[in-house]
Amino acid sequence: MKKKTISSILISTIIIAAAALFTNCFNDDMAIVTIRLERNDLAAFKQEKTKPLIDRILEIFSSPAHAGGWEDIRDNLSYTVTGPDMETIPLTPIASGTTQFSIEVPAGLNRHFTVTAYNSTWGYDVWGGQATVSLTAGQEANVTIKMIPKTAIYSASGSTELTVTWGIIGGQYNFSRYILYRSTNINGPYNEITTISTYSTGFYYDYDVTYGTTYYYKIAIESDADGLGVLSDAVSGMPN
């Protein structure tokens, strides 16, 4: 009887210690998210599209913004996480060569993950991907983010209209369209004003402008297969 009592006490002690250890190692208000990064580079899968003649001609008059090979830029990765009821996790570098990583995130609705890859030669992010998920406390979730080429707006200038220019991407990516957004406030909201489905077109004439008003533009690349890429930084212009 005495041996059974001692055994019961030992078992209870082990269970309590294990529970305490688990509690200390994992916050009940948090979730663990493992993010896997994938690129949408068609050339990597031997699916590169042949460029139409008109696209090859237009490329002569446009400034390329080649995203570069995945191997060339993935050591410049960073991520951010936002949510409606959580403190933003600011831009955080990811270790060189990373294609998968895990982070602890507050549980809740609509946790938005953004991953970008910066290229110091061109001076802006050249890849970007995003995903939104809702997480419960204690959940371990797997999220795949498609890294889509990202471009930058070069300028927005003119008198009776504003000519907006941006860097074009190469034809080896799973490109569907550029989406151009505009706002009269740098902090937004930004509204879509046009879509352009030719990857070698790097300009747009915005005639719907008012003299003396400052307009802010952002652009994103969308892939029907992989989703919407990350918005560029804003560039402003004023008709004068």
C-alpha positions in Angstrom: 0.0 0.0 0.0 2.8 2.3 0.9 4.6 1.6 -2.4 1.5 2.4 -4.3 1.1 5.7 -2.5 4.7 6.6 -3.3 4.3 5.6 -6.9 1.1 7.7 -7.2 2.9 10.7 -5.7 5.8 10.3 -8.1 3.5 10.0 -11.1 1.6 13.1 -10.0 4.8 15.1 -9.5 6.0 14.2 -13.0 2.7 15.2 -14.6 2.7 18.5 -12.7 6.3 19.2 -13.7 5.7 18.4 -17.3 2.6 20.6 -17.4 4.6 23.5 -15.8 7.4 23.0 -18.3 5.0 23.0 -21.3 3.3 26.2 -19.9 6.6 27.9 -19.6 7.7 27.0 -23.1 4.5 28.0 -24.8 2.3 31.1 -24.3 -1.4 30.2 -24.4 -2.1 33.4 -26.2 0.3 32.7 -29.0 0.5 30.5 -32.1 3.5 29.1 -33.9 3.5 29.7 -37.7 5.9 28.0 -40.0 6.3 30.0 -43.3 7.5 28.3 -46.5 8.6 30.6 -49.3 8.1 29.6 -52.9 9.0 31.6 -56.0 6.9 31.9 -59.1 9.8 31.9 -61.6 8.5 30.0 -64.6 12.1 29.4 -65.9 12.8 27.3 -62.8 10.2 24.8 -64.0 11.2 25.0 -67.7 8.0 26.9 -68.5 9.4 30.2 -69.8 7.1 31.9 -72.2 8.3 33.0 -75.7 8.2 36.8 -75.9 5.9 38.2 -78.6 7.6 40.4 -81.2 5.8 43.6 -80.0 7.0 42.9 -76.4 10.6 42.6 -77.6 10.3 45.9 -79.4 8.7 47.7 -76.5 11.5 46.5 -74.2 14.0 48.6 -76.2 12.2 51.7 -75.0 11.6 50.7 -71.4 13.8 50.4 -68.3 14.0 46.8 -67.0 13.6 46.0 -63.3 14.7 42.4 -63.4 13.8 40.7 -60.2 16.9 38.6 -60.4 17.3 35.0 -59.6 16.0 33.7 -56.3 19.5 32.6 -55.3 20.8 36.1 -55.9 18.5 37.9 -53.5 17.2 35.6 -50.9 19.8 36.6 -48.3 18.1 40.0 -48.1 14.8 38.7 -46.9 12.7 40.4 -44.2 9.2 39.9 -42.8 6.5 41.9 -41.0 3.2 40.8 -39.3 0.2 42.9 -38.8 -3.3 42.4 -37.3 -6.3 44.4 -36.3 -5.8 43.8 -32.6 -2.1 43.2 -32.2 1.1 45.3 -32.1 2.8 45.2 -35.5 5.9 43.0 -35.7 8.3 45.4 -37.5 10.5 44.6 -40.4 12.6 41.7 -39.2 15.6 40.2 -41.1 15.6 36.5 -41.9 18.8 34.5 -41.9 20.7 34.1 -45.2 19.5 31.3 -47.4 16.2 30.8 -45.7 13.3 29.3 -47.5 11.4 28.2 -44.4 11.2 29.7 -40.9 9.0 29.6 -37.8 7.8 32.5 -35.7 5.6 33.0 -32.7 2.6 35.3 -33.4 -0.3 36.5 -31.1 -3.4 34.4 -31.8 -6.4 36.1 -33.4 -8.1 37.0 -36.6 -6.5 38.2 -39.9 -2.8 37.9 -39.1 -1.2 39.4 -42.2 2.3 38.1 -43.1 4.4 40.0 -45.6 7.9 38.9 -46.8 10.1 41.0 -49.0 13.5 40.7 -50.6 15.6 43.9 -51.0 18.2 44.3 -53.7 20.8 47.0 -52.8 21.9 47.3 -56.5 18.5 48.6 -57.6 17.6 50.2 -54.2 14.2 48.6 -53.7 12.5 45.3 -52.9 12.5 43.0 -55.9 10.4 40.1 -54.6 7.5 40.1 -52.2 4.8 37.8 -51.0 1.9 37.9 -48.5 -0.7 35.8 -46.8 -3.5 36.3 -44.3 -4.6 33.7 -41.8 -6.6 33.5 -38.6 -4.9 31.7 -35.6 -6.2 30.1 -32.4 -4.2 30.0 -29.2 -1.7 27.1 -29.2 -2.1 26.4 -32.9 0.8 25.3 -35.0 0.1 26.5 -38.6 1.9 26.1 -41.9 1.7 28.9 -44.4 3.0 29.0 -47.9 3.9 32.4 -49.4 4.4 32.8 -53.1 7.2 35.3 -53.7 6.1 37.4 -56.7 8.4 39.9 -58.5 8.0 43.4 -57.2 8.8 46.6 -59.0 9.1 50.3 -58.2 7.6 53.5 -59.6 10.3 55.7 -60.9 8.5 59.0 -61.4 5.1 60.7 -61.8 5.4 64.0 -63.7 3.7 66.2 -66.2 1.5 69.3 -66.7 -2.0 68.5 -68.1 -1.5 64.9 -67.2 0.9 62.8 -65.0 3.1 60.2 -66.7 3.8 57.4 -64.3 6.7 55.2 -65.0 8.0 52.0 -63.4 10.5 49.2 -63.9 9.3 46.4 -66.0 9.9 42.7 -65.2 11.3 39.9 -67.3 9.0 37.5 -69.2 10.1 34.4 -67.3 7.8 35.2 -64.4 4.2 34.0 -64.0 3.0 37.6 -64.8 -0.6 38.5 -65.4 -0.8 42.2 -64.9 0.5 45.4 -63.3 -2.1 47.1 -61.0 -1.6 50.8 -60.5 -3.0 52.5 -57.4 -3.5 56.2 -56.6 -4.3 58.4 -53.6 -4.2 62.1 -52.6 -2.8 61.1 -49.2 0.6 59.3 -48.8 -1.0 57.1 -46.1 -3.9 56.2 -48.3 -6.4 54.8 -48.9 -5.1 53.8 -52.4 -7.6 53.0 -55.1 -6.9 51.0 -58.2 -6.9 53.2 -61.3 -5.8 50.9 -64.1 -4.5 47.4 -64.9 -1.9 46.7 -67.6 -1.5 43.2 -68.9 1.7 43.6 -71.0 4.8 43.0 -68.9 7.0 45.1 -71.1 4.9 48.3 -70.7 6.4 50.5 -68.0 4.3 53.7 -68.2 0.8 55.1 -67.8 -0.7 58.5 -68.6 -3.0 59.7 -65.9 -5.3 62.4 -67.3 -7.8 62.4 -64.4 -5.7 64.9 -62.4 -6.2 68.5 -61.1 -3.6 71.2 -61.3 -1.9 71.9 -58.0 -3.0 68.6 -56.4 -0.4 66.1 -55.2 -1.0 62.5 -56.2 0.7 59.4 -54.7 1.1 56.2 -56.7 1.9 52.6 -55.8 2.1 49.6 -58.1 1.8 45.8 -57.6 2.3 42.8 -59.8 -0.5 40.2 -59.9 -0.3 36.6 -61.0 -3.5 34.7 -61.7 -1.8 31.5 -60.5 -0.1 32.9 -57.4 -2.0 36.0 -56.3 -1.3 39.7 -55.7 2.3 40.8 -55.0 3.3 43.4 -52.5 2.7 47.1 -53.2 5.7 49.3 -54.0 6.6 52.4 -52.0 4.7 55.5 -52.9 6.0 58.1 -55.4 4.3 61.5 -55.7 3.6 63.9 -58.6 1.8 67.2 -59.1 0.6 68.6 -62.4 2.3 71.9 -63.0 
